[in-house]
Amino acid sequence: MFFLPIGCLIFLAFILLLPVLFLLGFFHIITIGFENLGISSEATLLILLAILIGSLFNIPLSRSKRVYIEEPVFFGLWRVPRLKTQGIAINLGGAVIPVLISFYFLYRSWQAGFSLAAVLMATILMIIVCKFLARPVPGRGIALPAFIPPLFAVLFSFLLAPEFAAPTAFISGVLGTLIGADILNLRRIQKISPGYLSIGGAGVFDGIFLVGIISALLAGF
């Protein structure tokens, strides 16, 4: 019979548990980061769950209407009329909850005596970047690479507010993405894809969620 040494078994178990340990450590850093921003670990868990679950729900901002849209088929050789729903909504997890958290961080920053001019400037720069890098995609909405919001939000926060980088990155990342990528491009996407549009929904949600994670990591270190 063949017996594995106990050391080999322990090493094998450690290798198998590495992903779990990594996730636990990652979550621990995130909770510490949000605690440094004034949000408890319990509230952090609820917020992350609320954002993920909330991404499934859209709150209508305008009346929905059914219209016939001619869509190209078979390599665009002819067009077929199809019934589609038109309207504008705001995503609960990708817009409403992050915006409320941003306003909370703004209040905390003002309460701590931090100048909000740097936050405003970082947000304006984020709006400009997202406005020009976002692309309207027919049938999907506004598309923005997920790494763009956290990358530029961190860059601007360190340049403009290094002593208060984490909340600045979160606020500018969330508001800049929603305004620059979604709101300022609504007319463009309505012209080429007159369907149901969701602010903070598919296309920009990943970037906004990453902004929250990266901001928490900044505060945790």
PEJO-V704855 format. One record per residue. N is the residue number from 1. RES is the residue in one letter. PSI is psi in whole degrees, 0 to 359 (999 if undefined). Layout:
# PEJO-V704855
N_RES_PSI ; N_RES_PSI
This chain:
# PEJO-V704855
1_M_153 ; 2_F_128 ; 3_F_131 ; 4_L_136 ; 5_P_149 ; 6_I_328 ; 7_G_322 ; 8_C_322 ; 9_L_318 ; 10_I_318 ; 11_F_318 ; 12_L_317 ; 13_A_322 ; 14_F_317 ; 15_I_318 ; 16_L_330 ; 17_L_355 ; 18_L_314 ; 19_P_321 ; 20_V_316 ; 21_L_321 ; 22_F_314 ; 23_L_319 ; 24_L_317 ; 25_G_319 ; 26_F_314 ; 27_F_324 ; 28_H_317 ; 29_I_319 ; 30_I_315 ; 31_T_320 ; 32_I_318 ; 33_G_314 ; 34_F_329 ; 35_E_321 ; 36_N_337 ; 37_L_3 ; 38_G_17 ; 39_I_128 ; 40_S_163 ; 41_S_323 ; 42_E_317 ; 43_A_326 ; 44_T_313 ; 45_L_316 ; 46_L_321 ; 47_I_313 ; 48_L_317 ; 49_L_319 ; 50_A_321 ; 51_I_315 ; 52_L_313 ; 53_I_321 ; 54_G_338 ; 55_S_346 ; 56_L_350 ; 57_F_135 ; 58_N_134 ; 59_I_118 ; 60_P_136 ; 61_L_345 ; 62_S_166 ; 63_R_135 ; 64_S_143 ; 65_K_150 ; 66_R_126 ; 67_V_156 ; 68_Y_126 ; 69_I_133 ; 70_E_118 ; 71_E_136 ; 72_P_140 ; 73_V_161 ; 74_F_63 ; 75_F_29 ; 76_G_15 ; 77_L_327 ; 78_W_168 ; 79_R_143 ; 80_V_128 ; 81_P_131 ; 82_R_147 ; 83_L_126 ; 84_K_158 ; 85_T_128 ; 86_Q_145 ; 87_G_169 ; 88_I_135 ; 89_A_169 ; 90_I_132 ; 91_N_134 ; 92_L_312 ; 93_G_332 ; 94_G_351 ; 95_A_302 ; 96_V_306 ; 97_I_312 ; 98_P_324 ; 99_V_318 ; 100_L_319 ; 101_I_322 ; 102_S_317 ; 103_F_325 ; 104_Y_316 ; 105_F_325 ; 106_L_316 ; 107_Y_316 ; 108_R_321 ; 109_S_315 ; 110_W_320 ; 111_Q_326 ; 112_A_359 ; 113_G_15 ; 114_F_138 ; 115_S_127 ; 116_L_358 ; 117_A_321 ; 118_A_321 ; 119_V_317 ; 120_L_317 ; 121_M_318 ; 122_A_321 ; 123_T_318 ; 124_I_317 ; 125_L_320 ; 126_M_321 ; 127_I_316 ; 128_I_314 ; 129_V_311 ; 130_C_326 ; 131_K_319 ; 132_F_342 ; 133_L_342 ; 134_A_146 ; 135_R_129 ; 136_P_129 ; 137_V_120 ; 138_P_132 ; 139_G_351 ; 140_R_320 ; 141_G_215 ; 142_I_127 ; 143_A_132 ; 144_L_125 ; 145_P_135 ; 146_A_332 ; 147_F_345 ; 148_I_305 ; 149_P_309 ; 150_P_323 ; 151_L_308 ; 152_F_328 ; 153_A_317 ; 154_V_317 ; 155_L_310 ; 156_F_323 ; 157_S_321 ; 158_F_327 ; 159_L_321 ; 160_L_331 ; 161_A_64 ; 162_P_332 ; 163_E_350 ; 164_F_47 ; 165_A_318 ; 166_A_305 ; 167_P_327 ; 168_T_318 ; 169_A_318 ; 170_F_309 ; 171_I_308 ; 172_S_324 ; 173_G_315 ; 174_V_304 ; 175_L_320 ; 176_G_320 ; 177_T_313 ; 178_L_317 ; 179_I_310 ; 180_G_315 ; 181_A_314 ; 182_D_297 ; 183_I_314 ; 184_L_351 ; 185_N_9 ; 186_L_317 ; 187_R_322 ; 188_R_315 ; 189_I_329 ; 190_Q_332 ; 191_K_322 ; 192_I_343 ; 193_S_79 ; 194_P_57 ; 195_G_208 ; 196_Y_121 ; 197_L_139 ; 198_S_118 ; 199_I_122 ; 200_G_6 ; 201_G_213 ; 202_A_136 ; 203_G_319 ; 204_V_349 ; 205_F_317 ; 206_D_316 ; 207_G_319 ; 208_I_320 ; 209_F_319 ; 210_L_327 ; 211_V_316 ; 212_G_317 ; 213_I_312 ; 214_I_322 ; 215_S_318 ; 216_A_321 ; 217_L_322 ; 218_L_318 ; 219_A_336 ; 220_G_343 ; 221_F_999
